[in-house]
């Protein structure tokens, strides 16, 4: 199973593009996006964040990261405070 020359992702059998340079070097590409990034735009796969080569370079597994904004954190904190106030009122009413 060949791997993409730009992103280092596996290519399924019967899929992808095999590009042969004039000097005989064979490059495999998963789709036209990786082909254009490497040959037309002359980008390095290690420096592009969405590639597997970047993940290998950083030494991490590719995971979807969820970024929370400051507004979301503030709202969550206020909700916790309100819940704490409700619990305190309930305890006072029980007494």
C-alpha positions, -999 to 999 in steps of 0.1 A, spaced: 0 0 0 16 33 -11 16 64 11 10 100 0 43 117 -7 30 150 7 8 141 37 21 105 45 -15 92 45 -22 56 32 -37 54 -3 -62 27 -10 -57 3 -39 -70 16 -71 -72 52 -58 -48 82 -59 -24 96 -85 10 83 -94 32 111 -107 66 104 -123 91 132 -126 115 136 -155 144 122 -134 124 90 -127 113 99 -92 78 84 -84 55 104 -62 21 91 -50 -7 115 -41 -40 107 -24 -60 135 -41 -55 166 -62 -53 187 -30 -20 171 -20 -7 171 -56 -13 209 -59 2 217 -25 34 198 -33 40 205 -70 22 237 -78 24 256 -45 57 240 -35 47 235 1 65 212 26 42 185 41 59 188 75 49 224 78 12 221 69 -10 214 100 -35 190 84 -10 164 72 2 132 90 38 143 86 31 173 110 17 149 136 48 126 133 70 157 136 53 168 168 52 132 182 15 133 189 -16 114 177 -40 134 156 -69 144 178 -97 168 172 -92 197 195 -121 218 208 -112 254 216 -134 271 242 -138 308 240 -136 331 270 -173 338 266 -182 301 269 -160 298 300 -177 328 316 -211 314 309 -202 280 323 -188 297 355 -220 318 359 -242 287 355 -222 269 382 -226 299 405 -264 299 400 -266 262 407 -247 267 439 -270 296 449 -301 274 442 -287 246 464 -280 270 492 -316 284 491 -330 248 491 -310 239 522 -322 271 540 -358 263 531 -354 228 545 -343 241 579 
